[in-house]
Amino acid sequence: MKDSQINVVIKILKKELEVGTMPIVSHLAEDQRDPFVILISTLLSLRTKDEVTAVATERLFELASSPEEMLKVPLDKIAKVIYPVGFYRVKARTIHHVCRELIKRFASRVPDDIDDLLSIKGVGRKTANLVVALAYGRDAICVDTHVHRISNRLGYVKTKTPDETEFALRDKLPRRHWIIYNTILVAFGRQTCKPVSPLCSQCPVNRYCDRVGVTLSR
């Protein structure tokens, strides 16, 4: 695709976006949930289905709503409440560690700076960007497997890893699209532009897509 066509592609995909297909963290951000909820729910969402993340987040925040309160909840209880999210025991420990870091280094406030967030063990680039974008409304590009795959499939970037994709997008994607880009492409990737055998015959932007790497489609 031509670089200039990304504006048309995003406009079309925005119209296609349905509330029911939005990622759970995007839902929480729309409900004006606070940055702490966005951060913790993002950590829970890693390698976990949205419907599981939604229930686990709700149960967890019924027990505690601040870093101080969360540290008072025993690890085994957190693990039990967030089960069956992926790696729930590891995530319980990560939650406690993140809370201690927030209290000790950031006065219990979730940082609005990507580098500050990345300085906390357990917080990766995907999580940091998502928190900055959705919790604070600041320009950031969250790149997960959907964003990485689709950006390359379209022919908009040519990269090998999500981190490479993030920095390639920072160089060329118009800033007005940064915050919404993840929400749009995750929904599109789940519904249509699937990892294996994408639904190209039903794709609303197929005329712009280079279909890089697509060998089988429907």
C-alpha positions as CSV (number, residue, x, y, z in Angstrom):
1,M,0.0,0.0,0.0
2,K,1.0,3.6,-0.4
3,D,1.9,5.3,2.8
4,S,-0.7,8.1,2.2
5,Q,-3.4,5.4,2.1
6,I,-3.1,4.7,5.8
7,N,-5.4,7.6,6.5
8,V,-8.2,6.1,4.4
9,V,-7.6,2.6,5.9
10,I,-7.9,4.0,9.5
11,K,-11.0,5.9,8.6
12,I,-12.6,2.8,7.2
13,L,-11.6,0.6,10.1
14,K,-12.9,3.2,12.6
15,K,-16.3,2.9,11.0
16,E,-16.1,-0.9,11.2
17,L,-15.2,-0.8,14.9
18,E,-17.9,-2.1,17.1
19,V,-18.1,-1.7,20.9
20,G,-18.3,-5.5,21.4
21,T,-15.1,-6.1,19.5
22,M,-13.0,-3.5,21.4
23,P,-10.2,-4.8,23.6
24,I,-11.1,-4.9,27.3
25,V,-8.5,-2.3,28.3
26,S,-10.0,0.1,25.7
27,H,-13.4,-0.5,27.3
28,L,-12.0,0.4,30.7
29,A,-10.4,3.6,29.3
30,E,-13.7,4.6,27.7
31,D,-15.4,4.2,31.2
32,Q,-12.8,6.7,32.5
33,R,-11.2,4.2,34.8
34,D,-8.1,5.4,36.6
35,P,-4.5,4.7,35.4
36,F,-3.9,2.2,38.2
37,V,-6.8,0.1,36.9
38,I,-5.6,0.4,33.3
39,L,-2.1,-0.7,34.3
40,I,-3.1,-3.7,36.3
41,S,-5.8,-4.8,33.8
42,T,-3.1,-4.6,31.0
43,L,-0.8,-6.8,33.0
44,L,-3.6,-9.3,33.5
45,S,-4.5,-9.2,29.8
46,L,-1.1,-10.5,28.6
47,R,-1.6,-13.9,27.0
48,T,-5.2,-14.0,28.3
49,K,-8.6,-13.7,26.6
50,D,-10.5,-10.5,27.0
51,E,-13.5,-12.1,28.7
52,V,-11.2,-13.7,31.3
53,T,-9.4,-10.4,31.9
54,A,-12.6,-8.5,32.3
55,V,-13.9,-10.8,35.1
56,A,-10.5,-11.1,36.8
57,T,-10.1,-7.3,36.8
58,E,-13.5,-6.8,38.3
59,R,-13.0,-9.4,41.0
60,L,-9.5,-8.0,41.9
61,F,-10.6,-4.4,42.2
62,E,-13.5,-5.4,44.5
63,L,-10.7,-6.3,46.9
64,A,-8.4,-3.3,46.5
65,S,-8.4,-0.1,44.5
66,S,-5.0,1.4,45.3
67,P,-1.4,0.2,45.5
68,E,-1.5,0.4,49.3
69,E,-4.7,-1.7,49.5
70,M,-3.4,-4.2,47.0
71,L,-0.3,-4.9,49.0
72,K,-2.5,-5.8,52.0
73,V,-4.1,-8.7,49.9
74,P,-2.1,-11.9,50.3
75,L,-0.5,-13.2,47.1
76,D,-2.4,-16.5,47.2
77,K,-5.7,-14.6,47.4
78,I,-4.7,-12.4,44.4
79,A,-3.8,-15.5,42.5
80,K,-7.1,-17.2,43.4
81,V,-9.1,-14.1,42.4
82,I,-7.4,-13.5,39.0
83,Y,-7.4,-17.2,38.0
84,P,-7.7,-18.4,35.2
85,V,-5.6,-15.6,33.6
86,G,-2.4,-16.8,32.0
87,F,0.5,-17.3,34.5
88,Y,-1.8,-16.1,37.3
89,R,0.7,-16.9,40.1
90,V,3.5,-15.0,38.3
91,K,1.1,-12.1,37.7
92,A,0.1,-12.0,41.4
93,R,3.7,-11.5,42.3
94,T,4.1,-8.9,39.5
95,I,1.1,-7.0,40.8
96,H,2.6,-6.8,44.3
97,H,6.0,-5.8,42.9
98,V,4.5,-3.0,40.8
99,C,2.5,-1.7,43.7
100,R,5.6,-1.5,45.9
101,E,7.4,0.3,43.1
102,L,4.5,2.8,42.7
103,I,4.5,3.5,46.4
104,K,8.2,3.8,46.8
105,R,9.3,5.6,43.7
106,F,6.2,7.4,42.3
107,A,4.2,8.4,45.4
108,S,1.5,5.8,44.6
109,R,0.9,7.4,41.2
110,V,1.1,5.5,37.9
111,P,3.7,7.4,35.8
112,D,2.6,9.0,32.6
113,D,6.0,8.6,31.0
114,I,7.0,5.5,29.0
115,D,10.6,5.4,30.3
116,D,9.4,5.6,33.9
117,L,6.9,2.8,33.4
118,L,9.6,0.7,31.7
119,S,11.8,1.1,34.7
120,I,9.4,-1.0,36.7
121,K,10.2,-4.7,36.4
122,G,7.3,-6.6,34.8
123,V,6.2,-3.6,32.6
124,G,7.1,-4.0,29.0
125,R,6.8,-1.7,26.0
126,K,3.3,-2.9,25.1
127,T,2.0,-2.2,28.6
128,A,3.8,1.1,29.0
129,N,2.5,2.5,25.7
130,L,-1.0,1.3,26.3
131,V,-1.1,3.0,29.8
132,V,0.3,6.3,28.5
133,A,-2.2,6.3,25.5
134,L,-5.4,5.1,27.1
135,A,-5.0,6.2,30.7
136,Y,-3.4,9.6,30.0
137,G,-4.4,10.3,26.4
138,R,-0.9,11.0,25.4
139,D,0.6,10.1,22.1
140,A,1.9,6.5,22.2
141,I,1.8,3.5,19.9
142,C,1.0,0.2,21.5
143,V,2.2,-2.7,19.3
144,D,1.0,-6.2,20.0
145,T,0.9,-9.2,17.7
146,H,-2.1,-7.9,15.8
147,V,-0.6,-4.5,15.2
148,H,2.7,-6.0,14.2
149,R,1.1,-8.6,11.9
150,I,-1.4,-6.3,10.2
151,S,1.0,-3.3,9.7
152,N,3.3,-5.7,7.9
153,R,0.6,-7.5,6.0
154,L,-0.8,-4.2,4.7
155,G,2.7,-3.3,3.4
156,Y,2.8,-0.2,5.6
157,V,6.0,-1.3,7.4
158,K,8.6,-4.0,6.9
159,T,9.7,-5.2,10.3
160,K,10.5,-8.5,12.1
161,T,9.5,-7.8,15.7
162,P,6.8,-5.7,17.5
163,D,9.5,-3.4,18.9
164,E,10.8,-2.7,15.4
165,T,7.2,-2.1,14.3
166,E,6.6,0.4,17.1
167,F,9.6,2.5,16.1
168,A,8.8,2.2,12.4
169,L,5.3,3.5,13.1
170,R,6.6,6.3,15.2
171,D,8.6,7.5,12.1
172,K,5.7,7.4,9.6
173,L,2.2,7.0,11.2
174,P,0.5,10.4,11.6
175,R,0.4,11.3,15.3
176,R,-3.4,11.8,15.3
177,H,-3.7,8.0,14.8
178,W,-1.3,6.9,17.5
179,I,-3.7,6.4,20.4
180,I,-6.5,4.7,18.4
181,Y,-4.2,2.5,16.2
182,N,-4.0,-0.4,18.6
183,T,-7.7,-0.5,19.4
184,I,-8.6,-0.5,15.7
185,L,-6.1,-3.1,14.6
186,V,-6.7,-5.5,17.5
187,A,-10.5,-5.5,16.8
188,F,-9.8,-5.9,13.0
189,G,-7.3,-8.7,13.7
190,R,-9.7,-10.6,15.8
191,Q,-12.7,-10.3,13.5
192,T,-11.2,-10.2,9.9
193,C,-7.5,-10.0,9.5
194,K,-6.8,-13.2,11.4
195,P,-3.3,-14.7,11.8
196,V,-4.1,-17.8,9.7
197,S,-6.4,-17.7,6.7
198,P,-7.6,-14.1,7.0
199,L,-11.1,-13.2,5.7
200,C,-9.8,-11.3,2.7
201,S,-13.1,-11.6,0.8
202,Q,-14.9,-9.8,3.6
203,C,-12.1,-7.2,4.3
204,P,-13.2,-3.6,4.0
205,V,-9.7,-2.4,3.1
206,N,-8.6,-5.3,0.8
207,R,-8.2,-2.9,-2.1
208,Y,-5.3,-1.2,-0.2
209,C,-3.7,-4.3,1.2
210,D,-0.5,-5.8,-0.2
211,R,-1.3,-9.1,1.5
212,V,2.3,-9.6,2.5
213,G,2.9,-13.1,3.6
214,V,-0.7,-14.3,3.0
215,T,-0.7,-17.7,1.3
216,L,-4.1,-18.8,2.4
217,S,-7.2,-16.7,2.8
218,R,-11.0,-16.9,2.8
